[in-house]
């Protein structure tokens, strides 16, 4: 009986406990994304920016988050008050990159864009968190580089590994 208990204990240690560990950022994103909008990696977007490709970058977070930091050239399009009519000036075939903190809210807005005839919409994989985690530059409301990133709330802040967390 003691040997059986010992084997069960070993099984528990080897199989059950590792499965209870904290999920990785990639696993978290996989659990959030519906994969309805193609993604673009931060390095790919940076390359397009460096080549001065004509792209529209839409920050889907709220104004408080945007003012702390945002990607260079990003236009604020608040998720809570988003209206497709506000983007009438964008050509339907324009390359549009949407992002938020991690990519969930931006994927929802990306879906609306695609549903309304926009044909070249991509969601920034991992959002501004992954952008900053790759040590890429973000800018404050004065358009100055900053290390600060609004992390939406304390719970989500664990996914930001680089920079200064602002709540």
C-alpha positions in Angstrom: 0.0 0.0 0.0 2.8 2.4 0.8 4.5 1.7 -2.6 1.2 2.5 -4.3 0.8 5.8 -2.4 4.4 6.7 -3.3 3.8 6.0 -7.0 0.6 8.1 -6.9 2.6 10.9 -5.3 5.3 10.7 -8.0 2.6 10.8 -10.7 1.1 13.9 -9.1 4.5 15.6 -9.0 5.4 14.7 -12.6 2.1 15.2 -14.3 -0.4 17.2 -12.4 1.8 20.0 -10.9 3.5 21.1 -14.2 0.0 21.4 -15.7 -1.0 23.8 -13.0 1.9 26.2 -13.7 1.4 29.7 -15.0 0.6 30.0 -18.6 3.0 31.7 -21.0 2.2 34.9 -22.8 1.8 33.0 -26.1 -0.7 30.6 -24.4 -2.6 33.6 -23.0 -2.8 35.2 -26.4 -3.9 31.9 -27.9 -6.7 31.7 -25.3 -7.9 35.3 -26.2 -7.6 35.4 -30.0 -10.3 34.1 -32.2 -7.9 34.3 -35.2 -10.5 36.2 -37.2 -8.0 38.9 -38.1 -4.5 38.2 -39.5 -1.7 39.2 -37.2 1.5 41.0 -37.8 4.6 40.6 -35.5 6.2 43.7 -34.0 9.4 43.2 -36.1 7.3 43.2 -39.3 5.5 46.4 -38.4 8.8 48.1 -37.4 10.2 47.1 -40.8 7.2 48.6 -42.6 7.6 51.8 -40.5 11.3 52.0 -41.3 10.6 51.6 -45.0 8.0 54.4 -44.7 5.3 52.1 -46.2 1.9 53.7 -46.3 0.1 52.2 -43.3 -2.5 53.4 -40.9 -1.9 52.4 -37.3 -4.9 52.5 -35.0 -4.6 52.4 -31.2 -7.8 50.8 -29.9 -7.1 51.6 -26.2 -8.7 54.5 -24.3 -7.3 58.0 -24.2 -5.7 57.5 -20.8 -3.8 54.4 -22.1 -2.8 56.2 -25.3 -1.5 59.3 -23.5 0.9 57.2 -21.4 2.4 55.7 -24.5 1.6 54.6 -28.0 3.3 53.5 -31.2 4.8 56.2 -33.5 2.2 57.5 -35.9 -0.7 55.7 -34.2 -4.2 57.3 -34.3 -6.4 56.9 -31.2 -9.6 55.0 -32.0 -11.2 54.3 -28.6 -12.6 50.7 -28.3 -15.6 51.8 -26.2 -16.7 54.6 -28.5 -15.6 53.0 -31.8 -17.8 53.8 -34.8 -17.0 52.6 -38.3 -18.2 55.9 -39.7 -15.3 57.7 -38.0 -13.0 55.9 -40.5 -14.7 57.0 -43.7 -11.6 58.8 -44.9 -9.5 55.6 -44.9 -9.4 53.8 -48.3 -10.9 50.3 -48.1 -7.7 48.8 -49.5 -5.3 50.7 -47.1 -3.0 48.7 -44.9 -4.4 49.1 -41.4 -2.7 47.8 -38.3 -4.8 47.7 -35.1 -3.5 47.2 -31.6 -4.4 47.5 -28.0 -2.7 46.2 -24.8 -2.5 42.5 -25.8 -4.6 42.3 -29.0 -8.0 41.3 -27.8 -9.9 44.6 -28.2 -8.0 45.3 -31.4 -9.1 42.0 -32.9 -12.7 42.9 -32.2 -12.3 46.2 -34.0 -10.4 44.5 -36.8 -13.4 42.2 -37.3 -15.6 45.2 -37.7 -13.3 46.7 -40.2 -13.2 43.5 -42.3 -17.0 43.2 -42.0 -17.3 46.7 -43.4 -15.2 46.1 -46.5 -11.7 46.9 -45.4 -9.4 44.4 -47.1 -6.0 44.8 -45.6 -6.4 44.8 -41.8 -3.9 43.2 -39.4 -3.8 42.9 -35.6 -0.5 43.6 -33.9 0.4 40.3 -32.3 0.7 40.7 -28.5 -0.3 44.4 -28.7 1.7 47.2 -27.2 2.9 44.8 -24.5 4.7 42.6 -27.0 6.0 45.7 -28.8 7.6 47.0 -25.6 8.7 43.5 -24.6 10.7 43.5 -27.8 12.4 46.7 -26.6 10.8 48.8 -29.3 10.1 52.5 -28.9 6.8 53.9 -27.6 5.9 57.6 -27.3 4.1 59.7 -24.7 1.5 62.4 -25.3 4.3 64.9 -26.0 5.6 62.5 -28.8 8.7 61.8 -26.7 10.1 58.3 -26.3 9.1 56.8 -23.0 9.5 53.5 -21.1 6.1 53.8 -19.6 3.2 51.6 -20.7 -0.3 51.7 -19.4 -1.1 48.1 -18.4 -4.9 48.4 -18.3 -4.9 47.1 -14.8 -2.7 45.3 -12.3 -3.8 41.8 -13.3 -2.7 42.4 -16.9 0.6 44.1 -15.9 2.3 40.7 -15.5 2.4 40.3 -19.3 4.6 43.5 -19.6 8.2 42.4 -19.0 10.0 45.6 -20.3 9.3 49.1 -19.4 7.6 51.0 -16.5 4.1 49.7 -15.6 1.4 52.4 -15.3 -2.1 51.6 -14.0 
